[in-house]
């Protein structure tokens, strides 16, 4: 699901769609809800019978977290997001992330 928010966020911001932005938040919340105790994610075993190397896993986590942080910073700077009554509930969800 991590890549889902990558295309939903820009669409939501371009159209100022609180329903699309809600979808983006849902994908991020899903990802965080499926973290392991160590903050990582379980990686599926490929056709070779092995999971990706630990370095690849760490890189994937880092990219995801950086992406989420960048998107949260971006929406926090938008007057539409910070002032619209349509985004009140989403602002609360952003604070929890």
N, C-alpha and C positions, 0 to 999 in steps of 0.2 A: 504494500500500500504506500510505501514511502514516496514513490514517484508520482502518485496521484495528485498530491497537493501542489506539485511543481507546475502543472498546467491549470489547475483549478484556481489558484490564487490570482494569477495575472488576469484571467477572464473575469473573476469576481470584482477585482479592483477597477478594471477597465469599464465595466458596465455598472459599477456601484451596486452590485447585486448582493444583498445580505443573505439570500438563500444559497447562492454559490459559495459565498464566504463561509457559511455554516457547513457546507459540504467539505470545504478545505480543512476547517477546524476538526471535523469528525475524523478525517483521515489521519491527522496528526495525533489526535487523542487515541485512536485505535493503535497506532504505532507505539505510543508510550505505554499503553495498557498491556502490550505484549512484550515488554522488556523483561529480561531475566533479572535475577537478584543482583547481578554484578553490573547492571546497566546496559548490557549488550542485548543482542537479538539472536535467536536461534536461526542458523543458516541451513537451508535444505541441502541434503546430500545430492550431488549431481550424478550423472550417468557413470562417472568413474568410481563411484562408491565412497567418495571423500567430500568433506565440506571444504569451502574455500580456505586458504591459508589464514592464520590468525591476523597477519598484517592486512590482508584484504578486508577481513571482518572489521578491524579497527578503523580502517579508512572509510568503510561504508558508514559506520556509526558517526564518525567525525563529519562526513559530508552531510548526513541527515541532520545532525544537530546544528551545524553551521547554517544550513538552509532554513531550518525552523527559526533560528535566531534572527536571521536576516529578514525573513518575512514578518516576524513579529515587530521588529524595529520599523520596517517600512509602513505597516498599517498603523502603527502608533503615531506616525508623523502625518497621517492623512486627516484633514479636517472632516471629511465625510465619515470616516470610521470613528473618530473621537467625538463627533457632535451629533450624528444622526440618531434619532430615536429607534431606527430600525436595527442599529448595531449595539444597543445597550447590553443585551444578553451576551453578545459576542465579545464585548470588551471584558466582561467578567470572566469568560472562558479564557481569553488571552492572558489575563492576570494569573490564572491558575497554571498556565503552561510555563 
